[in-house]
Amino acid sequence: MRALPLAVLFAAAMVLAGCTQPPYRAADKSLAELNGDYTDCYTQAALTANTPPYPDSPTRLVSEQTDQCMKARGYTGDCLWY
């Protein structure tokens, strides 16, 4: 019975560690370009969310705007599992 909590904890850790890259990909872009674009899109979105007037849900706004920016740059949403 003591092994069950350890197994659940281990499974949760594996799931959380599984997505190790930004959740986007594009066939014609390198990992360095992806990281640069993601950082740029996330930074722009965070700046918008943290500038008055403040939105009701800044976390959701950052996520939505980052996603829109990345898709506008030609990326598709996809988590890379290793």
N, C-alpha and C positions, 0 to 999 in steps of 0.2 A: 504494500500500500504506500510505502514511502517513495517508491520509484515513480509513481504517477505524477506527483507535483514536479519532480525533476524532468520527467519526459515532457510535460506541458511547457515548462520553462524553456527547455532546449528547443522545442518546436517553435515557440514564439520568437526566440532569438534568431532562429534560422530564417523565419519569414521576414522579420524586420531587417536582417542583414542582406536579404536576397537582392533587393533593388539597389545596386551599388553605383549607378550612374544617373545623371539627370534623366527623367522619363521621356526622352525624345530620341529620335534617330532620323537620319537622312543618308541615303546611299552615297551621295556625292560629297559628303563632308567628313572631315577627320574628327577624332575625339577632341583635339585641341580647339578646332573651330566650334564644335558643339558646346564645349565648356565656356568658351568666350561668348558665344551668342546667348547661352543660358544665363550667364552672369550679367550680361548687358540687359536682357529682358527682365530678369528678376530685380535688378537694381532700379530700373525705370519704374516697374510696378510698385516696388516698395517706397520709392520717393513719392509717387502719386498717392499711395495709401496713407503716408505719414505727413501729408501737407494739408493744411486746413482748406476747406471744411473736411473734417475727418469722416470717413464712411462708418456706417453702423457695424460692418464686418470687415475689418482690414485684412484679415487672413484670407478670407474668401476672395476679396478684390485682388490681392496680390497673386493668388493662384490663377484666377480667371485671366487677368491681364498678362501674366507670364505665358500662359497657354496660348492666348491669342497672338502674342508677339512671336512666339516660337513657330506657330503654324504659318504666320505671315512670312517668315523667313524660310519656309519650305520643309519644316520638320513635321513628322507625324508623332503622335503620342505613343510611346512604347516603353515599357520598363524592361531593362536588361537584367535578366536573372542569371546568376552564375552559381 
